Amino acid sequence: KRVSEGGLVTTLIDSKNNQYVLNRPKDTTLHYEDISLINDVIAVVSIAFIAGLVFSALGMPAFFGYISAGLALSPTGTNQLHNFVQVESLGQFGVFFLLFVLGLEFSVSRLR
């Protein structure tokens, strides 16, 4: 636990000295942003957008661009993400919405 300007804040510190705020202080007028998480999300969205455009221009589905962007930024690729656990949690929502959009593209008549 550490004391900040707004009061007592509970944080979790991992082996790489990353700090995660577990609860908010009593004074909620203070803003606590995780700049590295915001930068990671901006990087993922912008690279996925660009890769989607490139694959669409090549006549392929944008889905392949999104997958290739995820592979490029992942730890098996260039390892550019700093808050991998948090981005992975957001990515699970992305997979859910991506599968939902793919499901919308199918019609019942095409499935028969």
C-alpha positions in Angstrom: 0.0 0.0 0.0 1.2 3.5 -0.7 -0.1 6.9 0.3 -0.8 9.4 -2.5 -2.3 12.8 -2.6 -5.8 11.5 -2.5 -5.4 9.1 0.3 -4.4 5.4 0.7 -4.1 3.5 -2.6 -3.7 -0.3 -2.7 -1.3 -1.3 -5.5 0.1 -4.5 -6.8 3.8 -4.6 -7.9 4.9 -7.5 -10.1 8.4 -8.9 -10.8 9.1 -6.3 -13.5 8.2 -3.5 -11.1 4.9 -2.7 -12.9 2.4 -1.1 -10.5 -1.3 -1.8 -10.8 -3.8 0.2 -8.8 -6.2 -2.3 -7.1 -8.7 0.2 -5.7 -9.4 3.9 -6.0 -8.6 6.4 -3.2 -11.4 8.0 -1.2 -10.9 11.2 -3.2 -12.3 10.3 -6.7 -11.6 13.7 -8.2 -8.0 12.7 -8.9 -7.5 10.9 -12.2 -5.3 7.9 -12.4 -4.4 7.0 -16.0 -2.2 4.1 -17.0 -0.3 5.8 -19.8 1.4 2.6 -21.0 -1.9 0.8 -21.3 -3.4 3.7 -23.3 -0.3 3.6 -25.5 -0.7 -0.1 -26.0 -4.4 0.1 -26.9 -3.6 2.9 -29.4 -0.9 0.8 -30.9 -3.1 -2.2 -31.3 -6.0 -0.3 -32.8 -3.9 1.7 -35.2 -1.8 -1.3 -36.4 -5.0 -3.4 -36.8 -6.6 -0.6 -38.8 -3.6 -0.3 -41.1 -3.3 -4.0 -41.5 -7.0 -4.3 -42.2 -6.8 -1.7 -44.9 -3.8 -3.4 -46.5 -5.5 -6.8 -46.6 -8.7 -5.2 -47.9 -6.7 -3.5 -50.7 -5.2 -6.9 -51.6 -8.7 -8.3 -52.0 -8.6 -10.4 -48.8 -10.9 -10.0 -45.8 -9.8 -7.4 -43.2 -10.0 -10.2 -40.6 -6.6 -11.5 -41.8 -5.2 -8.0 -41.2 -6.5 -7.9 -37.6 -5.0 -11.4 -36.9 -1.7 -10.4 -38.4 -1.6 -7.2 -36.4 -2.2 -9.2 -33.2 0.5 -11.6 -34.1 3.0 -8.8 -35.0 2.5 -7.1 -31.6 2.3 -10.2 -29.4 5.1 -11.6 -27.4 5.7 -14.2 -30.1 6.1 -11.4 -32.6 7.9 -8.1 -31.9 6.8 -8.0 -28.2 5.9 -4.3 -28.3 3.1 -4.4 -25.7 4.1 -3.3 -22.2 0.9 -4.2 -20.2 0.3 -7.6 -21.8 -2.1 -8.9 -19.2 -4.4 -5.9 -19.4 -4.3 -5.8 -23.2 -5.0 -9.5 -23.3 -8.1 -9.0 -21.2 -9.3 -6.3 -23.6 -8.3 -8.6 -26.5 -10.7 -11.2 -25.3 -13.6 -8.7 -25.7 -12.2 -8.0 -29.2 -12.3 -11.7 -30.1 -15.9 -11.8 -28.9 -16.9 -8.9 -31.0 -14.9 -10.1 -34.0 -16.7 -13.5 -33.9 -20.0 -11.7 -33.5 -19.3 -9.6 -36.7 -18.3 -12.7 -38.5 -21.5 -14.4 -37.5 -23.5 -11.4 -38.8 -21.9 -11.9 -42.3 -23.4 -15.4 -42.6 -27.0 -15.8 -43.7 -29.2 -18.7 -42.9 -29.7 -19.4 -46.6 -25.9 -19.7 -47.1 -25.6 -22.2 -44.3 -28.1 -24.6 -45.9 
